Amino acid sequence: MSETLYDRLGGEAGIEAVVETFYDRVLADESLAQYFEDTDVEALREHQRQFLAAVTGGADSYDGQSMRAAHAHLDLTEDDFAAVAGHLDSALRAHDVDPSDREQVLTAVVDLETEILDR
């Protein structure tokens, strides 16, 4: 049986570490901080963990809202989306994720841009 992207990312522990680093970076970004006021960040971390596990071949399934519903009230811009994607890439790099594996994760996210931006 071939190793999944989830396995290559370090399984549950690896995904958890990437998500922690990702949200640390996003929450420290002054251009994005406004979107997280009055938000349960721990719930967001859990949904992000589930999402990454699901799109990388882990056993978890994502049980959060659709991407459109989860982000509709935020009025996000392309620049916001790019900043968040950049923080995800930086988090993956910080955990020494192979470039081709980073590309797979980022492609899964970029494929959702239209839905996330509600366009």
Secondary structure as GFF3:
##gff-version 3
##sequence-region A 1 119
A	DSSP	alpha_helix	5	8	.	.	.	ID=ss1
A	DSSP	alpha_helix	11	28	.	.	.	ID=ss2
A	DSSP	three_ten_helix	33	36	.	.	.	ID=ss3
A	DSSP	alpha_helix	41	55	.	.	.	ID=ss4
A	DSSP	alpha_helix	67	71	.	.	.	ID=ss5
A	DSSP	three_ten_helix	72	74	.	.	.	ID=ss6
A	DSSP	alpha_helix	78	94	.	.	.	ID=ss7
A	DSSP	alpha_helix	99	110	.	.	.	ID=ss8
A	DSSP	alpha_helix	113	116	.	.	.	ID=ss9
###
